[in-house]
Amino acid sequence: MRRILLSAIALAALLSLAAAAQAQEPRAVGYTFEGKMVSVNGFQFVVADLDKDSERTLTAMPNAKVSLDGKEAKLADLKKGTPVRVTARKEADQMLAIIIEGVSKGFK
């Protein structure tokens, strides 16, 4: 009986840890597009969408993965004109960025 109880407690602990880890990782589910950074203001940023010839205003999620040339970066590191690839999802009336990849020399 004691073994079963200890096994159940261990399983519950593992499931809790797995759920917590999953909640912290941004999910890459959504729409991906490429453009050029126009401006950054805190968690909000504007990207000129190259495919639609328009600008998009997005909000970076607090746990968004931001990179510049393959290295971890901050949103503020992506200066005006930096080519970016953004993966975002729509929630309510705003676009939430999950992954923001900047490259100095453009995408291949």
Backbone torsions as a table, in degrees:
resi	resn	phi	psi	omega
1	MET	NA	-41.0	-179.5
2	ARG	-64.4	-38.9	178.1
3	ARG	-61.4	-42.3	-179.6
4	ILE	-64.3	-43.2	179.5
5	LEU	-63.1	-45.0	178.7
6	LEU	-64.7	-38.3	177.6
7	SER	-65.0	-41.1	179.2
8	ALA	-65.6	-39.9	178.3
9	ILE	-65.7	-43.2	178.9
10	ALA	-63.0	-41.5	179.2
11	LEU	-64.6	-42.4	178.5
12	ALA	-62.6	-39.9	178.6
13	ALA	-64.5	-43.3	179.0
14	LEU	-63.5	-42.6	179.0
15	LEU	-64.7	-37.8	177.5
16	SER	-63.9	-44.2	178.7
17	LEU	-64.0	-41.5	179.6
18	ALA	-64.6	-41.6	179.1
19	ALA	-65.4	-40.6	178.6
20	ALA	-64.7	-41.8	179.6
21	ALA	-65.0	-40.4	-180.0
22	GLN	-67.1	-36.7	-179.3
23	ALA	-67.2	-27.0	-177.8
24	GLN	-85.0	-22.8	-178.8
25	GLU	-84.7	128.5	175.7
26	PRO	-67.6	140.8	178.8
27	ARG	-91.0	131.6	-179.7
28	ALA	-87.6	61.3	179.2
29	VAL	-117.8	119.9	179.3
30	GLY	155.7	-155.8	-175.9
31	TYR	-101.4	131.7	179.2
32	THR	-113.9	134.3	177.2
33	PHE	-145.9	163.0	178.8
34	GLU	-114.5	148.8	178.9
35	GLY	-169.5	-162.0	177.4
36	LYS	-124.7	138.3	-179.9
37	MET	-64.8	132.4	178.0
38	VAL	-103.1	-48.8	-179.6
39	SER	-160.2	157.9	176.9
40	VAL	-133.0	133.2	176.6
41	ASN	-142.2	95.0	-176.1
42	GLY	67.6	-122.6	178.2
43	PHE	-90.1	-9.4	179.2
44	GLN	-93.7	142.9	177.5
45	PHE	-149.8	159.3	-179.0
46	VAL	-120.8	133.8	179.6
47	VAL	-125.1	134.2	172.4
48	ALA	-81.6	111.7	-179.3
49	ASP	-76.3	116.8	-175.9
50	LEU	-70.1	-31.4	-178.4
51	ASP	-74.7	-34.5	-174.5
52	LYS	-104.9	0.1	179.9
53	ASP	50.9	48.2	-179.9
54	SER	-148.6	171.1	177.4
55	GLU	-106.3	143.7	178.1
56	ARG	-120.6	133.6	173.8
57	THR	-100.4	126.1	-177.5
58	LEU	-128.7	163.7	173.4
59	THR	-119.2	126.2	177.3
60	ALA	-77.3	129.9	175.1
61	MET	-65.1	149.7	-179.8
62	PRO	-57.0	-29.0	180.0
63	ASN	-104.3	20.5	179.2
64	ALA	-62.5	145.2	176.3
65	LYS	-90.0	116.8	-179.5
66	VAL	-115.4	132.5	178.4
67	SER	-140.3	155.6	174.6
68	LEU	-134.3	119.0	-177.1
69	ASP	54.5	39.0	175.9
70	GLY	82.8	-1.6	-179.8
71	LYS	-110.6	146.8	178.4
72	GLU	-55.7	138.3	-177.1
73	ALA	-145.4	174.7	173.7
74	LYS	-104.2	156.1	-180.0
75	LEU	-57.0	-38.5	-179.3
76	ALA	-65.3	-17.3	177.9
77	ASP	-73.0	-18.1	-178.8
78	LEU	-88.5	96.8	-174.8
79	LYS	-79.3	165.3	178.5
80	LYS	-53.8	132.1	179.2
81	GLY	92.0	-10.6	179.5
82	THR	-66.9	126.1	174.6
83	PRO	-64.6	133.7	-178.7
84	VAL	-134.3	151.4	170.4
85	ARG	-118.4	122.9	-174.7
86	VAL	-118.6	132.0	170.2
87	THR	-110.5	123.7	-175.7
88	ALA	-140.2	162.7	174.1
89	ARG	-132.5	152.9	-178.4
90	LYS	-92.6	129.1	174.1
91	GLU	-131.4	124.5	-175.6
92	ALA	55.8	-117.8	-176.6
93	ASP	-111.8	18.8	179.9
94	GLN	-132.7	156.1	176.0
95	MET	-95.9	123.0	179.8
96	LEU	-104.2	120.2	-179.2
97	ALA	-81.0	131.6	-179.0
98	ILE	-103.2	-42.7	-179.4
99	ILE	-132.3	129.8	178.1
100	ILE	-129.7	111.1	-178.0
101	GLU	-111.1	119.8	176.6
102	GLY	-106.2	146.8	175.9
103	VAL	-136.2	137.5	-176.8
104	SER	-68.3	-35.7	-171.7
105	LYS	-109.9	12.1	179.1
106	GLY	89.0	164.8	-178.7
107	PHE	-87.3	150.9	179.9
108	LYS	-90.8	NA	NA
